[in-house]
Amino acid sequence: MSDQWLPPEREAEPASPPAPAPGLSGSAPGSAWAEPAIASSQPQAKVPIVDMPTAGTRVGTYLEELASDSPTPGGGAWAAVSAAAGASLIAMVARLTIKKKGFEHVVERMRAIADECDDERWALLALADRDAEAYQGVMAAYKLPKATPEDERTWAATLQSALERAADIPLEVARRSVYLMSLAEETLTNGNPNAASDALSAATSLHAATLSALANVDINAITFLDKTRQQELADSANSLRHRAQSILRDVSEAFLIALHI
């Protein structure tokens, strides 16, 4: 947020308690960038923060782990964390709009967006942990014995399953990120103009998360034994890339308009 736009009410905004972590559902049906199923599902089983390594780690410590020579956490996990940061910024813009005089007509919608983004933040942090676990599953599959024809069949089936999981998780991150980009656009267009730069920051963070997540989809899918599934993932990834780029362009234009209001 620009210092020249810093509204007085932001300094006094009370901190909101973190939303409980919802359970994770499968991939969203319909189009590649459809709203994640979790956004409209019934309340899911709660995941204690102590069982979510990424959510329970301070930023500095996490970045130290990211910079280490360990393969996890890696780019896939970071894509989910970046998306979670984008969700947090959208929630902030929505709450700053709720407080601002003259925006009473969008209060209920902004409250719904803030609550939804809280849920998405926790879901994405959980996906960061699942991404790291999926990578370990791929490495374990590669190490299975291939001494006999039966071993080879077991190896191939196990590896295919592990690679699919390692690709499906970042694909879910990308789907959620693109959906959240649309919420960033909505809060920028209809929300507190003083927080326009925060909404744009959310969109750019989510765009980066989308591209990072889809890179991890690609690198796992390229070694699929199931070529039909490989093509399905490639098509979904390309659709999400195009949609993310389109939304980023729209949000950037909306920001320029907000600068001159």
PASEBA-1860 file (N, C-alpha, C; in nm, 3 decimals):
! residues 261
1> MSDQWLPP> 0.085/-0.120/0.000/0.000/0.000/0.000/0.087/0.124/0.000 ~ 0.054/0.218/-0.083/0.130/0.342/-0.090/0.112/0.422/0.038 ~ 0.222/0.486/0.085/0.213/0.567/0.206/0.116/0.683/0.187 ~ 0.113/0.740/0.064/0.026/0.855/0.045/-0.122/0.818/0.051 ~ -0.150/0.688/0.037/-0.288/0.642/0.041/-0.324/0.578/0.174 ~ -0.234/0.578/0.268/-0.259/0.507/0.393/-0.376/0.571/0.467 ~ -0.488/0.500/0.482/-0.605/0.558/0.550/-0.588/0.554/0.701 ~ -0.636/0.655/0.771/-0.622/0.657/0.918/-0.681/0.534/0.983
9> EREAEPAS> -0.793/0.482/0.928/-0.860/0.373/0.996/-0.778/0.245/0.994 ~ -0.682/0.231/0.901/-0.607/0.107/0.893/-0.519/0.086/1.016 ~ -0.466/0.197/1.068/-0.376/0.185/1.182/-0.447/0.128/1.304 ~ -0.574/0.154/1.314/-0.649/0.110/1.433/-0.725/-0.018/1.411 ~ -0.707/-0.079/1.292/-0.785/-0.200/1.264/-0.745/-0.313/1.357 ~ -0.839/-0.373/1.425/-0.806/-0.482/1.516/-0.766/-0.606/1.437 ~ -0.674/-0.682/1.492/-0.630/-0.804/1.425/-0.739/-0.908/1.430 ~ -0.763/-0.974/1.315/-0.864/-1.079/1.310/-0.803/-1.211/1.349
17> PPAPAPGL> -0.870/-1.293/1.428/-0.815/-1.423/1.465/-0.808/-1.512/1.344 ~ -0.706/-1.598/1.334/-0.695/-1.685/1.219/-0.812/-1.780/1.209 ~ -0.860/-1.800/1.084/-0.971/-1.893/1.062/-0.921/-2.035/1.078 ~ -1.006/-2.126/1.125/-0.965/-2.265/1.136/-0.938/-2.323/1.000 ~ -0.847/-2.418/0.994/-0.810/-2.478/0.866/-0.917/-2.575/0.820 ~ -0.972/-2.552/0.700/-1.072/-2.646/0.649/-1.004/-2.768/0.591 ~ -1.080/-2.874/0.575/-1.027/-2.992/0.507/-1.015/-2.962/0.360 ~ -0.946/-3.048/0.286/-0.922/-3.026/0.146/-1.008/-3.119/0.063
25> SGSAPGSA> -1.069/-3.064/-0.041/-1.150/-3.146/-0.131/-1.069/-3.178/-0.255 ~ -1.129/-3.254/-0.346/-1.062/-3.290/-0.469/-1.059/-3.174/-0.566 ~ -1.012/-3.199/-0.688/-1.002/-3.096/-0.789/-1.139/-3.042/-0.823 ~ -1.144/-2.913/-0.853/-1.272/-2.850/-0.885/-1.324/-2.902/-1.016 ~ -1.455/-2.929/-1.025/-1.513/-2.978/-1.148/-1.530/-2.865/-1.248 ~ -1.567/-2.901/-1.369/-1.596/-2.799/-1.468/-1.471/-2.745/-1.531 ~ -1.470/-2.615/-1.559/-1.358/-2.554/-1.627/-1.234/-2.556/-1.539 ~ -1.121/-2.536/-1.605/-0.993/-2.548/-1.535/-0.978/-2.444/-1.425
33> WAEPAIAS> -1.044/-2.328/-1.440/-1.030/-2.223/-1.339/-1.157/-2.204/-1.259 ~ -1.240/-2.305/-1.250/-1.363/-2.295/-1.173/-1.333/-2.271/-1.027 ~ -1.428/-2.210/-0.958/-1.415/-2.186/-0.815/-1.386/-2.317/-0.743 ~ -1.285/-2.320/-0.655/-1.254/-2.444/-0.584/-1.375/-2.495/-0.508 ~ -1.388/-2.626/-0.504/-1.504/-2.686/-0.439/-1.515/-2.647/-0.293 ~ -1.400/-2.620/-0.230/-1.400/-2.590/-0.087/-1.474/-2.462/-0.055 ~ -1.481/-2.371/-0.156/-1.540/-2.241/-0.130/-1.688/-2.249/-0.099 ~ -1.755/-2.352/-0.151/-1.899/-2.361/-0.129/-1.941/-2.491/-0.062
41> SQPQAKVP> -1.844/-2.567/-0.014/-1.875/-2.696/0.044/-1.921/-2.681/0.189 ~ -1.971/-2.791/0.244/-2.008/-2.791/0.385/-1.882/-2.784/0.470 ~ -1.894/-2.739/0.597/-1.776/-2.731/0.683/-1.701/-2.863/0.686 ~ -1.570/-2.854/0.674/-1.485/-2.972/0.670/-1.422/-2.997/0.807 ~ -1.360/-3.113/0.819/-1.290/-3.145/0.944/-1.178/-3.045/0.966 ~ -1.161/-2.999/1.086/-1.059/-2.899/1.117/-0.923/-2.965/1.133 ~ -0.820/-2.896/1.085/-0.683/-2.945/1.096/-0.609/-2.857/1.195 ~ -0.567/-2.911/1.309/-0.494/-2.829/1.408/-0.367/-2.773/1.346
49> IVDMPTAG> -0.332/-2.651/1.383/-0.214/-2.586/1.326/-0.087/-2.664/1.356 ~ -0.085/-2.738/1.467/0.035/-2.817/1.499/0.056/-2.928/1.397 ~ -0.048/-2.965/1.324/-0.036/-3.069/1.222/-0.011/-3.010/1.083 ~ 0.012/-2.880/1.076/0.038/-2.812/0.949/0.175/-2.745/0.958 ~ 0.281/-2.815/0.921/0.418/-2.762/0.938/0.438/-2.623/0.880 ~ 0.390/-2.598/0.759/0.414/-2.468/0.697/0.343/-2.357/0.774 ~ 0.218/-2.380/0.811/0.141/-2.278/0.881/0.201/-2.246/1.018 ~ 0.270/-2.342/1.078/0.325/-2.322/1.212/0.468/-2.274/1.214
57> TRVGTYLE> 0.523/-2.238/1.097/0.663/-2.197/1.087/0.675/-2.048/1.063 ~ 0.768/-1.982/1.131/0.792/-1.841/1.107/0.853/-1.823/0.969 ~ 0.830/-1.707/0.908/0.873/-1.683/0.771/1.023/-1.701/0.755 ~ 1.101/-1.644/0.846/1.246/-1.654/0.835/1.295/-1.798/0.839 ~ 1.238/-1.875/0.929/1.276/-2.017/0.940/1.238/-2.093/0.814 ~ 1.120/-2.063/0.763/1.075/-2.132/0.641/1.167/-2.099/0.524 ~ 1.207/-1.973/0.512/1.295/-1.934/0.402/1.433/-1.999/0.415 ~ 1.478/-2.020/0.538/1.603/-2.093/0.558/1.590/-2.235/0.505
65> ELASDSPT> 1.477/-2.298/0.533/1.454/-2.433/0.482/1.444/-2.434/0.330 ~ 1.382/-2.331/0.275/1.368/-2.320/0.131/1.504/-2.303/0.063 ~ 1.596/-2.236/0.131/1.729/-2.209/0.074/1.828/-2.324/0.095 ~ 1.788/-2.424/0.170/1.879/-2.534/0.202/1.898/-2.627/0.082 ~ 1.985/-2.727/0.099/2.007/-2.823/-0.010/1.906/-2.937/-0.008 ~ 1.805/-2.927/0.076/1.698/-3.026/0.077/1.601/-2.997/-0.038 ~ 1.555/-3.101/-0.110/1.463/-3.077/-0.221/1.324/-3.033/-0.178 ~ 1.291/-3.048/-0.051/1.162/-3.001/0.000/1.184/-2.918/0.127
73> PGGGAWAA> 1.110/-2.808/0.141/1.011/-2.755/0.047/1.079/-2.697/-0.077 ~ 1.007/-2.699/-0.189/1.060/-2.648/-0.314/0.963/-2.554/-0.382 ~ 0.974/-2.548/-0.515/0.892/-2.453/-0.590/0.744/-2.478/-0.580 ~ 0.703/-2.604/-0.573/0.561/-2.633/-0.561/0.503/-2.585/-0.430 ~ 0.576/-2.612/-0.321/0.530/-2.566/-0.190/0.529/-2.414/-0.184 ~ 0.633/-2.352/-0.242/0.638/-2.207/-0.237/0.525/-2.145/-0.318 ~ 0.485/-2.209/-0.427/0.371/-2.158/-0.504/0.247/-2.151/-0.415 ~ 0.226/-2.253/-0.334/0.110/-2.255/-0.245/0.121/-2.146/-0.138
81> VSAAAGAS> 0.241/-2.124/-0.086/0.262/-2.020/0.015/0.238/-1.882/-0.046 ~ 0.289/-1.862/-0.167/0.268/-1.734/-0.236/0.120/-1.709/-0.260 ~ 0.047/-1.814/-0.297/-0.097/-1.800/-0.316/-0.168/-1.768/-0.185 ~ -0.121/-1.829/-0.076/-0.179/-1.801/0.055/-0.158/-1.655/0.094 ~ -0.041/-1.600/0.059/-0.015/-1.458/0.084/-0.110/-1.371/0.003 ~ -0.135/-1.411/-0.121/-0.229/-1.336/-0.203/-0.369/-1.338/-0.144 ~ -0.411/-1.454/-0.094/-0.542/-1.465/-0.030/-0.550/-1.373/0.092 ~ -0.441/-1.365/0.168/-0.438/-1.279/0.286/-0.455/-1.132/0.249
89> LIAMVARL> -0.389/-1.090/0.141/-0.401/-0.951/0.099/-0.543/-0.917/0.053 ~ -0.606/-1.011/-0.017/-0.745/-0.987/-0.059/-0.835/-0.970/0.063 ~ -0.815/-1.055/0.163/-0.895/-1.045/0.285/-0.874/-0.910/0.352 ~ -0.750/-0.861/0.351/-0.721/-0.731/0.411/-0.794/-0.619/0.337 ~ -0.788/-0.621/0.203/-0.855/-0.517/0.125/-1.006/-0.521/0.152 ~ -1.062/-0.640/0.158/-1.206/-0.653/0.185/-1.240/-0.594/0.321 ~ -1.158/-0.620/0.422/-1.188/-0.569/0.557/-1.167/-0.418/0.566 ~ -1.072/-0.365/0.490/-1.055/-0.220/0.487/-1.174/-0.153/0.417
97> TIKKKGFE> -1.235/-0.224/0.325/-1.353/-0.171/0.258/-1.473/-0.171/0.353 ~ -1.486/-0.276/0.431/-1.597/-0.286/0.527/-1.596/-0.166/0.622 ~ -1.477/-0.120/0.659/-1.464/-0.012/0.755/-1.484/0.127/0.694 ~ -1.474/0.136/0.562/-1.470/0.269/0.499/-1.610/0.325/0.473 ~ -1.628/0.450/0.512/-1.755/0.519/0.489/-1.781/0.533/0.340 ~ -1.905/0.511/0.301/-1.942/0.523/0.161/-1.944/0.390/0.087 ~ -1.903/0.283/0.156/-1.901/0.151/0.092/-1.998/0.054/0.161 ~ -2.098/0.111/0.225/-2.194/0.027/0.297/-2.266/-0.072/0.204
105> HVVERMRA> -2.281/-0.036/0.078/-2.355/-0.122/-0.015/-2.281/-0.250/-0.051 ~ -2.150/-0.256/-0.021/-2.074/-0.378/-0.053/-2.024/-0.449/0.072 ~ -2.070/-0.406/0.187/-2.020/-0.463/0.312/-2.040/-0.613/0.319 ~ -2.160/-0.661/0.289/-2.186/-0.805/0.301/-2.101/-0.885/0.203 ~ -2.087/-0.834/0.083/-2.004/-0.905/-0.015/-1.857/-0.906/0.028 ~ -1.808/-0.795/0.079/-1.669/-0.789/0.123/-1.646/-0.878/0.245 ~ -1.745/-0.887/0.331/-1.732/-0.976/0.445/-1.724/-1.122/0.398 ~ -1.803/-1.156/0.299/-1.800/-1.293/0.245/-1.666/-1.322/0.179
113> IADECDDE> -1.612/-1.225/0.106/-1.482/-1.243/0.041/-1.373/-1.262/0.146 ~ -1.375/-1.181/0.251/-1.273/-1.192/0.355/-1.277/-1.329/0.420 ~ -1.396/-1.376/0.453/-1.409/-1.508/0.516/-1.362/-1.619/0.422 ~ -1.399/-1.607/0.296/-1.358/-1.709/0.198/-1.207/-1.712/0.181 ~ -1.146/-1.595/0.178/-1.000/-1.590/0.163/-0.928/-1.642/0.286 ~ -0.988/-1.625/0.402/-0.930/-1.687/0.523/-0.926/-1.839/0.506 ~ -1.036/-1.896/0.460/-1.041/-2.041/0.438/-0.940/-2.085/0.333 ~ -0.930/-2.006/0.226/-0.836/-2.041/0.119/-0.691/-2.034/0.167
121> RWALLALA> -0.662/-1.940/0.254/-0.526/-1.929/0.306/-0.483/-2.059/0.374 ~ -0.570/-2.110/0.460/-0.536/-2.233/0.532/-0.531/-2.353/0.438 ~ -0.622/-2.357/0.342/-0.621/-2.467/0.246/-0.491/-2.468/0.166 ~ -0.445/-2.352/0.126/-0.322/-2.343/0.047/-0.199/-2.378/0.129 ~ -0.197/-2.339/0.254/-0.084/-2.377/0.339/-0.079/-2.528/0.359 ~ -0.196/-2.590/0.370/-0.200/-2.735/0.380/-0.152/-2.800/0.250 ~ -0.185/-2.740/0.136/-0.139/-2.791/0.008/0.013/-2.780/-0.005 ~ 0.072/-2.679/0.057/0.218/-2.668/0.057/0.281/-2.790/0.123
129> DRDAEAYQ> 0.223/-2.834/0.234/0.274/-2.954/0.302/0.249/-3.079/0.218 ~ 0.133/-3.086/0.155/0.102/-3.203/0.073/0.194/-3.211/-0.050 ~ 0.234/-3.096/-0.102/0.325/-3.096/-0.217/0.459/-3.159/-0.180 ~ 0.510/-3.122/-0.063/0.638/-3.179/-0.017/0.625/-3.330/0.003 ~ 0.513/-3.372/0.059/0.491/-3.515/0.081/0.482/-3.591/-0.051 ~ 0.420/-3.528/-0.151/0.405/-3.593/-0.281/0.540/-3.613/-0.348 ~ 0.628/-3.517/-0.334/0.762/-3.532/-0.392/0.835/-3.650/-0.330 ~ 0.822/-3.662/-0.200/0.887/-3.775/-0.132/0.830/-3.908/-0.181
137> GVMAAYKL> 0.699/-3.908/-0.213/0.637/-4.029/-0.266/0.693/-4.067/-0.402 ~ 0.722/-3.969/-0.486/0.781/-3.995/-0.617/0.921/-4.054/-0.602 ~ 0.999/-3.996/-0.513/1.134/-4.046/-0.491/1.132/-4.190/-0.440 ~ 1.038/-4.219/-0.353/1.028/-4.355/-0.300/0.988/-4.453/-0.410 ~ 0.900/-4.410/-0.500/0.856/-4.498/-0.610/0.972/-4.530/-0.704 ~ 1.055/-4.432/-0.733/1.169/-4.455/-0.822/1.266/-4.559/-0.765 ~ 1.269/-4.571/-0.633/1.365/-4.661/-0.568/1.313/-4.805/-0.555 ~ 1.190/-4.830/-0.597/1.136/-4.966/-0.588/1.216/-5.061/-0.678
145> PKATPEDE> 1.227/-5.187/-0.639/1.304/-5.284/-0.720/1.236/-5.313/-0.854 ~ 1.318/-5.346/-0.955/1.269/-5.382/-1.088/1.337/-5.510/-1.136 ~ 1.361/-5.601/-1.042/1.438/-5.722/-1.073/1.359/-5.822/-1.156 ~ 1.228/-5.825/-1.141/1.145/-5.923/-1.212/1.036/-5.850/-1.289 ~ 0.971/-5.919/-1.384/0.859/-5.857/-1.456/0.749/-5.808/-1.362 ~ 0.722/-5.884/-1.256/0.621/-5.841/-1.159/0.666/-5.716/-1.086 ~ 0.795/-5.712/-1.052/0.850/-5.592/-0.988/0.834/-5.471/-1.080 ~ 0.859/-5.490/-1.208/0.850/-5.381/-1.304/0.707/-5.328/-1.317
153> RTWAATLQ> 0.611/-5.419/-1.314/0.471/-5.377/-1.321/0.433/-5.299/-1.195 ~ 0.479/-5.348/-1.080/0.451/-5.278/-0.955/0.517/-5.141/-0.955 ~ 0.641/-5.138/-1.004/0.715/-5.011/-1.011/0.642/-4.910/-1.099 ~ 0.598/-4.956/-1.216/0.532/-4.866/-1.311/0.400/-4.812/-1.254 ~ 0.321/-4.900/-1.193/0.193/-4.857/-1.139/0.211/-4.761/-1.021 ~ 0.307/-4.792/-0.935/0.332/-4.707/-0.819/0.387/-4.572/-0.861 ~ 0.477/-4.573/-0.958/0.535/-4.448/-1.006/0.429/-4.360/-1.072 ~ 0.344/-4.421/-1.155/0.239/-4.343/-1.221/0.148/-4.278/-1.118
161> SALERAAD> 0.110/-4.352/-1.015/0.024/-4.298/-0.910/0.092/-4.184/-0.836 ~ 0.221/-4.201/-0.805/0.295/-4.098/-0.732/0.311/-3.972/-0.817 ~ 0.339/-3.989/-0.946/0.355/-3.874/-1.036/0.224/-3.799/-1.053 ~ 0.113/-3.872/-1.061/-0.017/-3.807/-1.074/-0.048/-3.723/-0.950 ~ -0.019/-3.777/-0.834/-0.043/-3.700/-0.711/0.047/-3.576/-0.708 ~ 0.173/-3.594/-0.750/0.267/-3.482/-0.750/0.227/-3.374/-0.850 ~ 0.151/-3.411/-0.952/0.102/-3.312/-1.050/-0.033/-3.256/-1.009 ~ -0.119/-3.337/-0.950/-0.253/-3.293/-0.914/-0.252/-3.186/-0.805
169> IPLEVARR> -0.157/-3.197/-0.712/-0.153/-3.100/-0.602/-0.120/-2.960/-0.652 ~ -0.013/-2.940/-0.730/0.011/-2.804/-0.782/-0.098/-2.758/-0.879 ~ -0.163/-2.851/-0.948/-0.274/-2.811/-1.034/-0.388/-2.752/-0.949 ~ -0.411/-2.811/-0.833/-0.512/-2.757/-0.741/-0.470/-2.620/-0.690 ~ -0.341/-2.602/-0.663/-0.291/-2.470/-0.622/-0.317/-2.367/-0.732 ~ -0.290/-2.406/-0.856/-0.311/-2.314/-0.969/-0.459/-2.279/-0.984 ~ -0.547/-2.378/-0.972/-0.690/-2.351/-0.983/-0.736/-2.251/-0.877 ~ -0.692/-2.275/-0.755/-0.731/-2.185/-0.646/-0.673/-2.046/-0.669
177> SVYLMSLA> -0.551/-2.040/-0.718/-0.486/-1.911/-0.740/-0.559/-1.828/-0.844 ~ -0.598/-1.892/-0.954/-0.669/-1.821/-1.060/-0.807/-1.773/-1.010 ~ -0.873/-1.857/-0.934/-1.001/-1.816/-0.877/-0.982/-1.696/-0.784 ~ -0.879/-1.701/-0.701/-0.854/-1.590/-0.609/-0.816/-1.463/-0.684 ~ -0.752/-1.476/-0.799/-0.721/-1.357/-0.879/-0.849/-1.283/-0.916 ~ -0.956/-1.356/-0.943/-1.083/-1.290/-0.975/-1.138/-1.214/-0.854 ~ -1.112/-1.265/-0.735/-1.155/-1.193/-0.614/-1.068/-1.069/-0.592 ~ -0.941/-1.078/-0.627/-0.854/-0.961/-0.618/-0.905/-0.851/-0.711
185> EETLTNGN> -0.946/-0.891/-0.831/-1.002/-0.794/-0.925/-1.130/-0.731/-0.871 ~ -1.213/-0.813/-0.809/-1.339/-0.762/-0.755/-1.316/-0.663/-0.642 ~ -1.221/-0.695/-0.553/-1.196/-0.602/-0.442/-1.130/-0.474/-0.491 ~ -1.050/-0.484/-0.596/-0.988/-0.362/-0.650/-1.093/-0.274/-0.717 ~ -1.183/-0.336/-0.791/-1.285/-0.262/-0.865/-1.393/-0.204/-0.775 ~ -1.435/-0.281/-0.674/-1.549/-0.240/-0.592/-1.512/-0.201/-0.450 ~ -1.385/-0.215/-0.415/-1.345/-0.194/-0.277/-1.280/-0.060/-0.250 ~ -1.220/-0.050/-0.133/-1.154/0.071/-0.086/-1.040/0.111/-0.181
193> PNAASDAL> -1.050/0.226/-0.248/-0.946/0.266/-0.344/-0.811/0.292/-0.278 ~ -0.812/0.321/-0.149/-0.686/0.341/-0.079/-0.602/0.213/-0.072 ~ -0.667/0.099/-0.090/-0.598/-0.029/-0.084/-0.582/-0.091/-0.223 ~ -0.592/-0.009/-0.327/-0.583/-0.061/-0.463/-0.448/-0.130/-0.489 ~ -0.342/-0.074/-0.434/-0.210/-0.135/-0.457/-0.200/-0.271/-0.388 ~ -0.270/-0.287/-0.278/-0.270/-0.417/-0.209/-0.345/-0.522/-0.291 ~ -0.456/-0.480/-0.353/-0.530/-0.573/-0.438/-0.448/-0.614/-0.559 ~ -0.375/-0.518/-0.618/-0.288/-0.551/-0.730/-0.174/-0.642/-0.685
201> SAATSLHA> -0.119/-0.615/-0.567/-0.013/-0.701/-0.513/-0.064/-0.844/-0.495 ~ -0.187/-0.857/-0.449/-0.247/-0.989/-0.434/-0.256/-1.060/-0.568 ~ -0.302/-0.988/-0.669/-0.317/-1.048/-0.802/-0.183/-1.091/-0.860 ~ -0.080/-1.008/-0.844/0.051/-1.043/-0.899/0.112/-1.161/-0.825 ~ 0.091/-1.167/-0.694/0.140/-1.281/-0.616/0.070/-1.409/-0.659 ~ -0.059/-1.399/-0.683/-0.136/-1.517/-0.725/-0.101/-1.558/-0.868 ~ -0.069/-1.461/-0.952/-0.027/-1.493/-1.089/0.106/-1.568/-1.085 ~ 0.198/-1.520/-1.004/0.326/-1.590/-0.989/0.306/-1.730/-0.933
209> ATLSALAN> 0.216/-1.741/-0.837/0.186/-1.873/-0.778/0.130/-1.967/-0.885 ~ 0.045/-1.914/-0.971/-0.012/-1.996/-1.078/0.096/-2.050/-1.170 ~ 0.183/-1.961/-1.217/0.289/-2.004/-1.309/0.385/-2.102/-1.242 ~ 0.419/-2.078/-1.116/0.509/-2.167/-1.043/0.445/-2.305/-1.025 ~ 0.318/-2.304/-0.986/0.248/-2.431/-0.965/0.238/-2.510/-1.096 ~ 0.207/-2.441/-1.205/0.192/-2.511/-1.333/0.325/-2.562/-1.387 ~ 0.435/-2.495/-1.352/0.566/-2.548/-1.389/0.589/-2.683/-1.323 ~ 0.541/-2.696/-1.200/0.553/-2.824/-1.128/0.459/-2.930/-1.184
217> VDINAITF> 0.344/-2.887/-1.235/0.255/-2.980/-1.304/0.328/-3.035/-1.427 ~ 0.385/-2.945/-1.505/0.451/-2.983/-1.630/0.566/-3.080/-1.607 ~ 0.649/-3.051/-1.508/0.770/-3.131/-1.489/0.738/-3.271/-1.437 ~ 0.625/-3.284/-1.369/0.582/-3.417/-1.325/0.508/-3.491/-1.436 ~ 0.424/-3.419/-1.510/0.343/-3.483/-1.613/0.426/-3.533/-1.731 ~ 0.539/-3.470/-1.757/0.619/-3.507/-1.873/0.672/-3.650/-1.865 ~ 0.679/-3.705/-1.743/0.728/-3.842/-1.726/0.615/-3.942/-1.705 ~ 0.489/-3.897/-1.724/0.376/-3.989/-1.709/0.387/-4.106/-1.805
225> LDKTRQQE> 0.351/-4.222/-1.757/0.338/-4.338/-1.844/0.204/-4.335/-1.915 ~ 0.105/-4.275/-1.852/-0.030/-4.261/-1.909/-0.034/-4.133/-1.993 ~ -0.022/-4.146/-2.124/-0.014/-4.030/-2.212/-0.147/-3.956/-2.225 ~ -0.259/-4.028/-2.209/-0.389/-3.962/-2.212/-0.403/-3.866/-2.095 ~ -0.367/-3.914/-1.977/-0.371/-3.828/-1.858/-0.272/-3.713/-1.871 ~ -0.159/-3.740/-1.931/-0.058/-3.636/-1.954/-0.115/-3.522/-2.038 ~ -0.188/-3.557/-2.145/-0.246/-3.454/-2.232/-0.357/-3.378/-2.161 ~ -0.435/-3.446/-2.079/-0.540/-3.378/-2.002/-0.480/-3.271/-1.911
233> LADSANSL> -0.372/-3.306/-1.845/-0.307/-3.210/-1.755/-0.249/-3.093/-1.834 ~ -0.189/-3.122/-1.950/-0.132/-3.016/-2.032/-0.240/-2.918/-2.077 ~ -0.356/-2.971/-2.115/-0.466/-2.885/-2.157/-0.517/-2.798/-2.042 ~ -0.531/-2.858/-1.924/-0.576/-2.782/-1.807/-0.475/-2.673/-1.771 ~ -0.347/-2.707/-1.776/-0.243/-2.610/-1.742/-0.243/-2.493/-1.840 ~ -0.255/-2.519/-1.967/-0.257/-2.412/-2.066/-0.378/-2.321/-2.048 ~ -0.492/-2.381/-2.018/-0.613/-2.302/-1.995/-0.596/-2.209/-1.876 ~ -0.538/-2.262/-1.769/-0.517/-2.181/-1.649/-0.416/-2.069/-1.674
241> RHRAQSIL> -0.312/-2.095/-1.750/-0.213/-1.991/-1.782/-0.280/-1.875/-1.856 ~ -0.359/-1.908/-1.956/-0.425/-1.804/-2.034/-0.522/-1.724/-1.948 ~ -0.596/-1.793/-1.862/-0.692/-1.725/-1.776/-0.621/-1.634/-1.676 ~ -0.513/-1.681/-1.618/-0.437/-1.600/-1.521/-0.382/-1.474/-1.587 ~ -0.329/-1.488/-1.709/-0.274/-1.373/-1.779/-0.383/-1.272/-1.811 ~ -0.500/-1.320/-1.850/-0.612/-1.232/-1.882/-0.657/-1.153/-1.758 ~ -0.668/-1.223/-1.645/-0.712/-1.154/-1.523/-0.607/-1.053/-1.478 ~ -0.479/-1.090/-1.487/-0.373/-0.997/-1.446/-0.379/-0.870/-1.529
249> RDVSEAFL> -0.403/-0.884/-1.657/-0.415/-0.765/-1.744/-0.533/-0.678/-1.700 ~ -0.646/-0.742/-1.670/-0.764/-0.666/-1.627/-0.740/-0.596/-1.493 ~ -0.674/-0.666/-1.400/-0.647/-0.606/-1.269/-0.550/-0.489/-1.283 ~ -0.451/-0.504/-1.367/-0.353/-0.396/-1.387/-0.421/-0.273/-1.446 ~ -0.512/-0.294/-1.539/-0.585/-0.180/-1.597/-0.676/-0.116/-1.494 ~ -0.739/-0.200/-1.411/-0.827/-0.145/-1.306/-0.746/-0.062/-1.205 ~ -0.623/-0.105/-1.178/-0.538/-0.030/-1.086/-0.506/0.108/-1.142 ~ -0.474/0.115/-1.271/-0.444/0.243/-1.333/-0.565/0.336/-1.328
257> IALHI> -0.684/0.280/-1.345/-0.806/0.359/-1.335/-0.823/0.410/-1.192 ~ -0.796/0.322/-1.093/-0.812/0.361/-0.952/-0.716/0.474/-0.914 ~ -0.600/0.478/-0.979/-0.503/0.583/-0.948/-0.557/0.723/-0.981 ~ -0.650/0.730/-1.075/-0.697/0.858/-1.123/-0.839/0.891/-1.078 ~ -0.891/0.810/-0.985/-1.024/0.841/-0.930/-1.014/0.956/-0.831
END
